[in-house]
Amino acid sequence: MPFKVYYIYSFIDQAQVEAIINQIDEGVNNDQFLHFHFGPKNSIMFGEKRSHKASWKIKAKKEMADANLVIFFVSIQSIVKNGSNIVWEINQAKKLGKKVILVNISKPSTIIESNIAEIKERLGSIEFHNYSIEELMCYIKEKISGYDISRALFNKDAKQLTDGEKNILFEQYRIMSQTSEDLTVRRQNMSNFYLSLVTALFALIGGMVAVKIDWAIFSVIVILISAFGIVLSYSWIKALDAYGMVNKSKFNVMNAIEQILPAKMFAEEWHDMSYELNSHKYIPYTKREKDIPVALLVGYSVMLIGSVVATIIIQFRIIG
């Protein structure tokens, strides 16, 4: 499983930071280590060059959400010219609960504890870890080794498994595969349950319109229904995220087991679907499945706002 790092730095330090990033890449020297950072002319998104567009914040949110670690390269110049973009990125890391490592790229004599305190004051109460380049490389190596699921999965060296143990392992693999299928069924049943609830609320509103109840009472009821619909839709989205995380972990385990099986079926199936030259880009089912609750969340939010506004207008008319 890749270990992804999001780099933050001021463009006035670009040349120095680029050299440091190359140094880190060479020092870590691991295919599982990927990084992302923006440059003034292009952005490097986990190794891929793409044009720098006005929508960089959308890309930054996505890549930072996928990152395991955020690293902030700071110099005496960047302290003086601390731009709004850096502040935004740091605050975004804070919202996402990411660990931020501060790396001093100035000479030790030019940046002191008061400068660090100033950075903390400017960027808010966030946990900083002042590492050297060497300490940073050691930290990343430790984290990558910790992400080697194969080492943690097997109780002994996989190459030393006997035929009997391999048969047991294959049975465990089959059980894990079945639990993944069962999880998909449970997720679908859960989605059907939520869909039934939220659509029933719409039906209730339609029934009240047909009965033609008093408008003031109708507005209050719609406000309550809309608020309940928002809670249901949000809960549905979070439940889908939880199911997606569990299923992803299951496939990580199965992919690790496949490394010693005759064929890597699931791993190669995913590789084929996500191959960058495919004519049709594959969109994970979990993302597409969330389109419905997201649309309902927006719909109920609009309905809630409209009902509140309508109620206020009615009250003003009554008072007037």
Secondary structure, DSSP 8 states (H G I E B T S, - for coil): --EEEEEE--GGGHHHHHHHHHHHHHHH--TTEEEEEE-SSEEEETTEEEE--TTHHHHHHHHHHH-SEEEEEE-HHHHHT--HHHHHHHHHHHHTT--EEEEE-S-TTT--HHHHHHHHHHH-S--EEEE-HHHHHHHHHHHHHHT-HHHHH-SS-GGG--HHHHHHHHHHHHHHHHHHHHHHHHHHHHHHHHHHHHHHHHHHHHHHHHHT--HHHHHHHHHHHHHHHHHHHHHHHHHHHHHHHHHHHHHHHHHHHHTTSS--HHHHHHHHHT-TT-SS----HHHHHTHHHHHHHHHHHHHHHHHHHHHHHHHHHHH-
